[in-house]
Amino acid sequence: MSLVRKGKVKDIYKLDDGNLMFHFTDRISAFDVSFSNPIPRKGEVLCRFAEFWFKTLEIPSHMVKVIHPDKMIVKPMKMIPLECIVRGYYYGSIVERFNAGKHTPLKHLDQPVLASRLESPIFDPTSNAIHVHKEPRFRDDDLLDEAATQTLLHGGAVYAVEQTKIPGELPVAAVFRY
C-alpha cells in the first residue's frame, strides 16, 4: 500500500490489487481552509454517509466495500473536478457572488436576506481541482456539460438533500464531489 495523496480531510492509498483505499480522517476543512483541531469520529461519519448514499441512490459507483468504520475500498476512476453544492440557505460563497453581480442560481431574486432559508434547495456547482481555489460552474461550461450527463449531478444531489430533510429543517448545504 502506498500513499497517493493526502487531502484536507481524506487520504488516498493505492493497494496492491490496483484498487484505492479512502481513509476518511477526523481533520476539518471549511471554506477551503484546513483547521488544526480534529473532530473525533468525523471520518467514520463521512465514510458511513458515503456508503449510505452509494447504496441508496442505486447507481453505479466506484465503491467496492467499507473495510473499517473510516476506510473504504474504491475502484480507480477518472475524477471530474466538480463539486456539486446544493444550498438550503443564502450563505457562503454565493452571497459574495450575488453581491458582486456575478452569475448565481439566485439571479431571479431582488436582494435575499443573509442566512435566510431559500424557498427550495438550489444547485450551485463549483470546480473541485486540487490545490486551486474553487470557481463557480455554469451550464455553458464544458466541464459541467460533460458531468451533466451523469444522473447524480443535479437530480441526485437535490434528491439527497430532500431525503435528509427533518420536518421544519433544511440543511445549510450539501456537497457532492465527482
C-alpha atoms as one frame of an Amber mdcrd trajectory, in Angstrom:
protein
   0.000   0.000   0.000   1.348   3.426  -0.924   0.101   6.949  -0.235  -1.245
   8.580  -3.412  -2.498  11.842  -1.940  -3.009  13.393   1.462  -6.010  15.699
   1.216  -7.524  18.189   3.616  -9.832  15.569   5.130  -9.237  12.339   3.201
  -6.097  10.325   2.455  -5.918   8.085  -0.622  -3.769   4.954  -0.805  -3.076
   2.660  -3.762  -3.497  -1.011  -2.873  -1.503  -3.897  -4.319  -4.575  -5.131
  -6.263  -4.895  -1.787  -8.126  -7.850  -0.506  -6.111  -7.660   2.541  -3.878
  -8.384   2.938  -0.195 -10.008   6.131   1.028  -9.182   6.930   4.642 -11.729
   9.443   5.894  -9.902  11.308   8.660 -11.087  13.432  11.575  -9.413  16.526
  10.082 -11.558  19.627   9.480 -11.768  21.789   6.376 -14.219  24.597   5.632
 -14.185  27.414   3.090 -11.022  25.897   1.521  -9.139  26.175   4.843  -7.792
  23.282   6.945  -8.104  23.592  10.714  -5.789  22.097  13.332  -8.317  20.640
  15.795  -9.847  17.359  14.599 -13.399  16.238  15.364 -13.366  12.762  16.930
 -15.042  10.110  14.729 -15.734  12.595  11.915 -14.030  10.195   9.495 -16.430
   7.434  10.496 -19.417   9.686   9.868 -18.118  10.741   6.426 -17.386   7.137
   5.437 -20.818   5.934   6.549 -22.576   8.835   4.772 -20.735   7.981   1.562
 -21.634   4.299   1.897 -25.266   5.182   2.627 -25.638   7.375  -0.472 -23.836
   4.967  -2.798 -26.291   2.264  -1.726 -29.388   4.486  -1.554 -29.054   6.082
  -5.000 -28.604   2.656  -6.613 -26.417   3.900  -9.450 -23.004   2.588 -10.500
 -20.206   3.994  -8.366 -16.582   3.403  -7.539 -17.297   1.965  -4.065 -16.202
  -1.645  -3.599 -16.711  -2.028   0.161 -16.197  -0.470   3.571 -13.402  -2.264
   5.438 -13.306  -0.194   8.615 -15.616   2.492  10.026 -13.422   5.191   8.386
 -11.942   3.284   5.411 -13.460   2.420   2.057 -12.059   0.427  -0.879 -12.879
   2.002  -4.252 -12.126   1.317  -7.902  -9.805   3.869  -9.513 -11.700   6.230
 -11.803 -11.054   9.473 -13.621 -12.113  12.322 -11.365 -14.282  15.056 -12.797
 -13.081  18.144 -10.889 -16.589  19.208  -9.955 -18.196  19.852  -6.589 -21.986
  19.809  -6.618 -23.288  22.050  -3.880 -26.969  22.058  -3.031 -27.771  25.084
  -0.898 -30.658  25.478   1.501 -29.748  28.912   2.843 -28.437  32.164   1.400
 -24.960  31.923   2.895 -21.350  31.251   1.935 -19.658  32.000  -1.377 -22.958
  32.534  -3.171 -23.504  35.738  -1.132 -20.202  37.174  -2.359 -21.020  36.324
  -5.979 -24.580  37.648  -5.739 -23.427  40.956  -4.214 -20.742  41.329  -6.916
 -23.378  40.859  -9.626 -21.828  37.593 -10.797 -23.791  34.654 -12.142 -25.614
  32.685  -9.434 -28.664  30.417  -9.375 -30.339  33.244  -7.423 -30.306  35.861
 -10.183 -34.125  35.953 -10.109 -34.184  37.319  -6.537 -34.044  41.019  -5.684
 -31.896  41.026  -2.524 -32.023  37.935  -0.324 -31.510  38.367   3.406 -28.201
  36.975   4.681 -28.613  33.479   6.166 -32.257  33.332   5.092 -33.798  29.999
   4.169 -34.258  29.524   0.433 -37.703  28.646  -0.879 -36.297  25.370  -2.216
 -32.784  23.897  -2.477 -30.672  25.310  -5.309 -27.958  23.618  -7.331 -24.693
  25.624  -7.289 -21.795  23.606  -8.826 -18.153  24.671  -8.457 -14.804  23.352
  -9.596 -13.032  20.941  -7.278  -9.474  20.980  -8.579  -6.693  20.001  -6.208
  -4.710  22.977  -4.827  -6.852  25.503  -6.734  -9.451  27.913  -5.377 -12.945
  26.721  -6.273 -14.744  28.581  -9.035 -18.447  28.509  -9.956 -19.516  26.343
 -12.912 -22.369  27.131 -15.284 -24.498  25.304 -17.845 -22.401  26.635 -20.753
 -19.211  25.402 -19.113 -17.515  22.486 -20.937 -16.756  20.721 -17.662 -20.329
  20.939 -16.454 -21.670  19.798 -19.826 -19.580  16.632 -19.530 -20.685  15.965
 -15.991 -24.298  16.965 -16.583 -24.794  13.734 -18.489 -24.474  11.880 -15.207
 -27.716  11.193 -13.378 -26.301  12.072  -9.999 -25.156  15.573 -10.902 -28.337
  17.573 -10.358 -31.250  15.286  -9.644 -29.294  13.025  -7.322 -27.889  15.878
  -5.272 -31.246  17.632  -4.829 -32.895  14.254  -4.136 -30.319  13.580  -1.425
 -30.996  16.912   0.279 -34.761  16.379   0.077 -34.455  12.855   1.541 -32.463
  14.069   4.555 -34.866  16.836   5.497 -36.045  16.846   9.075 -39.568  18.266
   9.318 -39.212  22.033   9.692 -35.466  21.945   8.925 -33.402  22.392   5.780
 -29.662  21.715   5.511 -27.482  24.783   5.000 -25.702  22.966   2.169 -24.821
  19.517   0.943 -21.687  18.838  -1.103 -21.198  16.050  -3.638 -17.849  15.531
  -5.405 -17.277  13.749  -8.716
